[in-house]
Amino acid sequence: MSRCAMEGCDPDCQRPRLAGEREDTSAQVIRELVEEEMGGEIIEYRVVPDEKDEIMAALIEMTDYYNADLILTTGGTGLAPRDVTPEATLSIVDRLAPGFAEAMRQGAMAKTPRAMLSRAVSGIRGRTLIINLPGSPKGVHENLAVIIDQLPHALAILTGREGDHG
């Protein structure tokens, strides 16, 4: 079972959501796909402001403290000045894993040409795979659906549970 964490960006968020508060619908889509399609477990969920330093801190904590196998971020991947999730992600990863973002963009382009506006990235910090997703529930579903069947194998290799040719 993969240990997964979620992080969402909200320009109006002044603090992380507390346990028991209503999750945003993008997070619900992620939870359903991760639990049902991958058999994964969500170990951490939070919403942080669209601030690079705060996003970086959340990602570092989820990788280094919670030891998540996978972190899925939502939002902050567009062209607006406040969209800084890709920059925050790139600041803390050790290696890039561009195939995930490339596949998601290609899959989304089949549905809408606006997918080319996505600046989402994917990379690795330690033994954690971090993937940026769009902020909308529809975008999350469409993008995650493109890559979800490859995630269990990728995570097994990354975490050492399986050889790279297993």
Backbone as CSV, one residue per row, in Angstrom:
resi,resn,N_x,N_y,N_z,CA_x,CA_y,CA_z,C_x,C_y,C_z
1,MET,0.848,-1.185,0.000,0.000,0.000,0.000,0.885,1.235,0.000
2,SER,0.580,2.157,-0.860,1.328,3.406,-0.947,0.800,4.418,0.056
3,ARG,1.721,5.173,0.632,1.385,6.240,1.573,1.380,7.546,0.795
4,CYS,0.221,8.180,0.702,0.060,9.366,-0.133,-0.330,10.579,0.697
5,ALA,0.123,11.722,0.254,-0.231,12.991,0.885,-0.769,13.923,-0.194
6,MET,-1.599,14.872,0.223,-2.180,15.841,-0.703,-1.926,17.238,-0.177
7,GLU,-1.692,18.156,-1.093,-1.510,19.552,-0.733,-2.253,20.369,-1.770
8,GLY,-3.075,21.285,-1.308,-3.802,22.153,-2.221,-3.471,23.601,-1.951
9,CYS,-3.455,24.391,-3.004,-3.163,25.816,-2.869,-4.443,26.611,-2.918
10,ASP,-4.505,27.613,-2.094,-5.678,28.468,-2.033,-5.210,29.892,-1.780
11,PRO,-5.437,30.800,-2.718,-4.962,32.166,-2.519,-5.626,32.873,-1.355
12,ASP,-6.788,32.391,-0.926,-7.497,33.028,0.177,-7.268,32.335,1.510
13,CYS,-6.490,31.265,1.485,-6.279,30.464,2.694,-5.310,31.177,3.628
14,GLN,-5.686,31.330,4.866,-4.819,31.944,5.847,-4.183,30.924,6.786
15,ARG,-4.671,29.692,6.713,-4.154,28.646,7.605,-4.508,27.288,7.015
16,PRO,-3.801,26.222,7.455,-4.182,24.890,7.011,-5.576,24.535,7.532
17,ARG,-6.291,23.711,6.799,-7.590,23.250,7.278,-7.379,22.325,8.472
18,LEU,-8.318,22.348,9.386,-8.247,21.510,10.568,-9.007,20.217,10.332
19,ALA,-8.668,19.194,11.081,-9.387,17.921,10.965,-10.878,18.159,11.161
20,GLY,-11.679,17.551,10.324,-13.121,17.690,10.431,-13.704,18.771,9.553
21,GLU,-12.878,19.695,9.040,-13.389,20.707,8.131,-13.641,20.079,6.770
22,ARG,-14.557,20.681,6.011,-14.907,20.155,4.698,-13.717,20.279,3.751
23,GLU,-13.363,19.163,3.112,-12.293,19.184,2.135,-12.805,19.785,0.834
24,ASP,-11.912,20.368,0.057,-12.314,20.858,-1.249,-12.609,19.658,-2.154
25,THR,-13.361,19.897,-3.216,-13.792,18.788,-4.072,-12.647,18.183,-4.862
26,SER,-11.613,18.939,-5.168,-10.440,18.357,-5.836,-9.789,17.311,-4.939
27,ALA,-9.707,17.599,-3.658,-9.136,16.635,-2.724,-9.989,15.375,-2.646
28,GLN,-11.299,15.528,-2.723,-12.180,14.358,-2.712,-11.938,13.477,-3.932
29,VAL,-11.728,14.092,-5.085,-11.439,13.336,-6.309,-10.129,12.562,-6.140
30,ILE,-9.111,13.226,-5.614,-7.826,12.558,-5.387,-8.000,11.401,-4.418
31,ARG,-8.683,11.651,-3.311,-8.882,10.605,-2.308,-9.550,9.378,-2.923
32,GLU,-10.609,9.594,-3.693,-11.320,8.474,-4.313,-10.422,7.703,-5.274
33,LEU,-9.707,8.401,-6.138,-8.854,7.717,-7.106,-7.696,6.989,-6.428
34,VAL,-7.058,7.629,-5.470,-5.925,6.998,-4.786,-6.374,5.764,-4.009
35,GLU,-7.465,5.889,-3.272,-7.923,4.761,-2.460,-8.526,3.649,-3.301
36,GLU,-9.350,3.993,-4.298,-10.053,2.977,-5.075,-9.207,2.401,-6.198
37,GLU,-8.486,3.246,-6.927,-7.728,2.773,-8.091,-6.346,2.245,-7.721
38,MET,-5.733,2.814,-6.701,-4.382,2.416,-6.323,-4.323,1.606,-5.039
39,GLY,-5.390,1.615,-4.256,-5.342,0.968,-2.951,-4.418,1.707,-1.997
40,GLY,-4.241,3.014,-2.234,-3.357,3.818,-1.397,-4.052,4.357,-0.160
41,GLU,-3.259,4.886,0.721,-3.751,5.460,1.978,-3.334,6.931,2.032
42,ILE,-4.286,7.823,2.284,-3.981,9.248,2.446,-3.514,9.448,3.888
43,ILE,-2.275,9.876,4.049,-1.718,10.043,5.397,-1.676,11.492,5.850
44,GLU,-1.836,12.423,4.913,-1.803,13.837,5.272,-2.532,14.631,4.199
45,TYR,-3.248,15.644,4.624,-3.953,16.546,3.712,-3.899,17.938,4.299
46,ARG,-3.584,18.897,3.472,-3.605,20.275,3.952,-3.804,21.235,2.794
47,VAL,-4.296,22.398,3.113,-4.439,23.495,2.166,-3.523,24.603,2.657
48,VAL,-2.702,25.115,1.754,-1.779,26.192,2.115,-1.991,27.372,1.167
49,PRO,-1.612,28.554,1.588,-1.728,29.715,0.701,-0.833,29.565,-0.528
50,ASP,-1.171,30.257,-1.584,-0.359,30.280,-2.801,0.894,31.117,-2.553
51,GLU,1.738,30.670,-1.686,2.995,31.342,-1.359,4.102,30.310,-1.493
52,LYS,5.109,30.618,-2.281,6.172,29.649,-2.576,6.793,29.052,-1.312
53,ASP,7.151,29.890,-0.354,7.801,29.392,0.859,6.896,28.454,1.651
54,GLU,5.612,28.759,1.702,4.682,27.901,2.448,4.461,26.578,1.737
55,ILE,4.384,26.620,0.418,4.239,25.376,-0.349,5.488,24.523,-0.168
56,MET,6.653,25.136,-0.278,7.911,24.406,-0.088,7.955,23.748,1.291
57,ALA,7.599,24.490,2.320,7.633,23.959,3.683,6.691,22.767,3.828
58,ALA,5.495,22.869,3.249,4.538,21.763,3.327,5.073,20.531,2.601
59,LEU,5.649,20.725,1.423,6.188,19.593,0.666,7.349,18.936,1.407
60,ILE,8.229,19.737,1.964,9.365,19.196,2.716,8.877,18.406,3.918
61,GLU,7.908,18.946,4.647,7.395,18.235,5.814,6.752,16.903,5.418
62,MET,5.984,16.913,4.324,5.319,15.679,3.895,6.313,14.627,3.412
63,THR,7.428,15.060,2.836,8.430,14.083,2.397,9.318,13.654,3.553
64,ASP,9.860,14.603,4.278,10.874,14.303,5.275,10.317,13.843,6.618
65,TYR,9.153,14.325,7.017,8.566,13.944,8.306,7.545,12.816,8.145
66,TYR,6.613,12.981,7.220,5.558,11.973,7.031,6.013,10.809,6.151
67,ASN,7.142,10.965,5.466,7.673,9.916,4.590,6.637,9.415,3.586
68,ALA,5.922,10.335,2.974,4.934,9.955,1.963,5.644,9.368,0.747
69,ASP,5.042,8.365,0.132,5.558,7.814,-1.122,5.196,8.734,-2.281
70,LEU,4.028,9.373,-2.191,3.494,10.195,-3.266,2.841,11.433,-2.673
71,ILE,3.142,12.584,-3.261,2.449,13.821,-2.906,1.798,14.344,-4.173
72,LEU,0.514,14.601,-4.089,-0.234,15.177,-5.194,-0.655,16.582,-4.782
73,THR,-0.217,17.575,-5.531,-0.610,18.950,-5.243,-1.739,19.334,-6.188
74,THR,-2.582,20.239,-5.761,-3.648,20.752,-6.629,-3.585,22.266,-6.656
75,GLY,-3.708,22.806,-7.854,-3.766,24.243,-8.012,-2.419,24.908,-8.080
76,GLY,-2.447,26.166,-8.500,-1.237,26.963,-8.568,-0.324,26.623,-9.731
77,THR,-0.866,25.994,-10.788,-0.037,25.557,-11.903,-0.274,26.350,-13.188
78,GLY,-1.082,27.382,-13.115,-1.425,28.158,-14.307,-0.440,29.287,-14.573
79,LEU,-0.915,30.288,-15.299,-0.073,31.397,-15.726,-0.213,32.647,-14.864
80,ALA,-1.137,32.642,-13.927,-1.335,33.819,-13.077,-0.095,34.060,-12.213
81,PRO,0.174,35.309,-11.865,1.351,35.608,-11.048,1.404,34.840,-9.725
82,ARG,0.258,34.529,-9.140,0.248,33.826,-7.853,0.431,32.319,-8.010
83,ASP,0.432,31.798,-9.234,0.583,30.361,-9.476,2.056,29.978,-9.372
84,VAL,2.462,29.523,-8.181,3.881,29.252,-7.913,4.157,27.818,-7.472
85,THR,3.172,26.942,-7.608,3.388,25.557,-7.185,4.529,24.887,-7.948
86,PRO,4.633,25.051,-9.275,5.768,24.424,-9.964,7.127,24.937,-9.455
87,GLU,7.232,26.231,-9.219,8.496,26.781,-8.712,8.821,26.235,-7.325
88,ALA,7.814,26.128,-6.467,8.035,25.562,-5.131,8.470,24.109,-5.235
89,THR,7.813,23.363,-6.105,8.160,21.949,-6.286,9.589,21.815,-6.803
90,LEU,9.930,22.567,-7.832,11.277,22.481,-8.406,12.357,22.875,-7.400
91,SER,12.016,23.738,-6.451,12.986,24.177,-5.445,13.348,23.086,-4.453
92,ILE,12.472,22.093,-4.284,12.738,21.093,-3.236,13.002,19.679,-3.772
93,VAL,12.807,19.444,-5.064,13.054,18.093,-5.580,14.539,17.893,-5.871
94,ASP,14.950,16.615,-5.793,16.328,16.235,-6.105,16.486,15.902,-7.592
95,ARG,15.434,15.305,-8.153,15.464,14.877,-9.554,14.102,15.141,-10.178
96,LEU,14.089,15.388,-11.466,12.825,15.545,-12.189,12.312,14.179,-12.635
97,ALA,11.008,14.080,-12.778,10.331,12.899,-13.333,9.323,13.439,-14.348
98,PRO,9.800,14.002,-15.459,8.947,14.766,-16.363,7.875,13.972,-17.094
99,GLY,8.033,12.666,-17.201,7.067,11.874,-17.959,5.642,11.993,-17.455
100,PHE,5.466,12.130,-16.145,4.110,12.235,-15.596,3.435,13.522,-16.055
101,ALA,4.114,14.657,-15.907,3.535,15.933,-16.325,3.331,15.958,-17.840
102,GLU,4.273,15.387,-18.584,4.134,15.345,-20.045,2.915,14.525,-20.457
103,ALA,2.747,13.360,-19.829,1.608,12.502,-20.160,0.285,13.170,-19.801
104,MET,0.256,13.838,-18.650,-0.979,14.517,-18.251,-1.332,15.633,-19.222
105,ARG,-0.332,16.423,-19.610,-0.597,17.505,-20.561,-1.076,16.948,-21.902
106,GLN,-0.433,15.884,-22.363,-0.838,15.275,-23.632,-2.263,14.746,-23.550
107,GLY,-2.596,14.057,-22.473,-3.952,13.538,-22.300,-4.983,14.645,-22.214
108,ALA,-4.655,15.706,-21.495,-5.587,16.824,-21.344,-5.748,17.601,-22.645
109,MET,-4.699,17.660,-23.449,-4.774,18.367,-24.735,-5.806,17.733,-25.664
110,ALA,-6.043,16.434,-25.498,-7.052,15.760,-26.321,-8.452,16.259,-25.974
111,LYS,-8.608,16.837,-24.785,-9.911,17.323,-24.332,-10.063,18.832,-24.495
112,THR,-8.965,19.556,-24.274,-9.028,21.019,-24.400,-7.652,21.577,-24.739
113,PRO,-7.579,22.481,-25.702,-6.285,23.086,-26.019,-5.736,23.956,-24.883
114,ARG,-6.580,24.322,-23.956,-6.110,25.135,-22.814,-5.172,24.362,-21.898
115,ALA,-5.097,23.062,-22.075,-4.172,22.264,-21.265,-2.730,22.716,-21.453
116,MET,-2.444,23.330,-22.597,-1.081,23.803,-22.841,-0.690,24.942,-21.899
117,LEU,-1.656,25.497,-21.196,-1.364,26.565,-20.248,-0.848,26.038,-18.908
118,SER,-0.912,24.738,-18.723,-0.441,24.131,-17.477,1.075,24.176,-17.396
119,ARG,1.569,24.550,-16.213,3.010,24.539,-15.955,3.356,23.457,-14.937
120,ALA,2.456,22.493,-14.755,2.662,21.429,-13.770,3.979,20.706,-14.021
121,VAL,4.611,20.301,-12.921,5.854,19.539,-12.982,5.722,18.307,-12.097
122,SER,6.665,17.403,-12.239,6.729,16.234,-11.373,8.196,15.936,-11.092
123,GLY,8.453,15.532,-9.859,9.835,15.265,-9.477,9.917,14.381,-8.254
124,ILE,11.140,14.121,-7.848,11.416,13.200,-6.745,12.239,13.899,-5.683
125,ARG,11.818,13.753,-4.444,12.611,14.199,-3.286,12.829,12.966,-2.430
126,GLY,14.062,12.550,-2.293,14.340,11.326,-1.545,13.664,10.155,-2.219
127,ARG,12.700,9.560,-1.508,11.929,8.438,-2.055,10.459,8.812,-2.215
128,THR,10.211,10.094,-2.437,8.845,10.593,-2.611,8.679,11.176,-4.010
129,LEU,7.621,10.747,-4.685,7.257,11.298,-5.983,6.261,12.426,-5.746
130,ILE,6.521,13.588,-6.333,5.651,14.755,-6.187,5.113,15.118,-7.561
131,ILE,3.790,15.214,-7.667,3.149,15.520,-8.941,2.184,16.679,-8.752
132,ASN,2.328,17.703,-9.581,1.410,18.845,-9.566,0.205,18.539,-10.441
133,LEU,-0.978,18.807,-9.914,-2.235,18.642,-10.643,-2.935,19.999,-10.738
134,PRO,-3.866,20.147,-11.693,-4.635,21.387,-11.757,-5.514,21.544,-10.518
135,GLY,-6.120,22.698,-10.375,-6.947,22.962,-9.202,-8.383,22.504,-9.305
136,SER,-8.919,22.396,-10.507,-10.338,22.036,-10.646,-10.551,20.536,-10.477
137,PRO,-11.680,20.138,-9.902,-11.965,18.705,-9.755,-11.939,17.966,-11.093
138,LYS,-12.499,18.581,-12.131,-12.501,17.954,-13.459,-11.076,17.775,-13.968
139,GLY,-10.254,18.812,-13.835,-8.861,18.735,-14.260,-8.078,17.708,-13.472
140,VAL,-8.325,17.634,-12.164,-7.658,16.634,-11.327,-8.011,15.235,-11.827
141,HIS,-9.286,14.986,-12.041,-9.723,13.660,-12.476,-9.125,13.298,-13.830
142,GLU,-9.233,14.213,-14.789,-8.732,13.930,-16.139,-7.224,13.706,-16.145
143,ASN,-6.486,14.505,-15.403,-5.031,14.365,-15.385,-4.581,13.136,-14.615
144,LEU,-5.150,12.919,-13.451,-4.751,11.765,-12.643,-5.137,10.458,-13.331
145,ALA,-6.267,10.445,-14.040,-6.692,9.238,-14.760,-5.663,8.808,-15.802
146,VAL,-4.940,9.771,-16.374,-3.939,9.459,-17.399,-2.760,8.681,-16.816
147,ILE,-2.372,8.962,-15.586,-1.138,8.390,-15.021,-1.353,7.364,-13.919
148,ILE,-2.568,7.242,-13.414,-2.773,6.461,-12.191,-2.374,4.995,-12.333
149,ASP,-2.509,4.437,-13.525,-2.149,3.027,-13.687,-0.639,2.798,-13.620
150,GLN,0.161,3.827,-13.822,1.619,3.702,-13.748,2.179,4.037,-12.365
151,LEU,1.378,4.660,-11.529,1.882,5.089,-10.224,2.292,3.938,-9.306
152,PRO,1.517,2.853,-9.184,1.959,1.782,-8.278,3.346,1.233,-8.637
153,HIS,3.600,1.004,-9.916,4.909,0.495,-10.335,6.001,1.528,-10.065
154,ALA,5.735,2.787,-10.410,6.718,3.845,-10.179,7.056,3.959,-8.698
155,LEU,6.044,3.909,-7.852,6.280,4.030,-6.407,7.001,2.811,-5.852
156,ALA,6.704,1.636,-6.381,7.393,0.421,-5.938,8.884,0.504,-6.266
157,ILE,9.215,1.016,-7.444,10.620,1.190,-7.822,11.272,2.255,-6.949
158,LEU,10.624,3.387,-6.813,11.184,4.514,-6.066,11.435,4.178,-4.609
159,THR,10.529,3.430,-4.013,10.656,3.104,-2.587,11.482,1.848,-2.333
160,GLY,11.904,1.168,-3.414,12.731,-0.018,-3.265,11.970,-1.302,-3.044
161,ARG,10.635,-1.263,-3.167,9.842,-2.477,-2.972,9.905,-3.395,-4.188
162,GLU,10.413,-2.847,-5.302,10.476,-3.601,-6.554,11.665,-3.099,-7.360
163,GLY,12.326,-3.989,-8.086,13.418,-3.575,-8.963,12.878,-2.784,-10.130
164,ASP,13.744,-2.078,-10.835,13.259,-1.220,-11.914,12.779,-1.983,-13.145
165,HIS,12.997,-3.276,-13.188,12.519,-4.065,-14.309,11.543,-5.148,-13.844
166,GLY,10.932,-4.939,-12.651,10.062,-5.950,-12.047,8.718,-6.055,-12.662
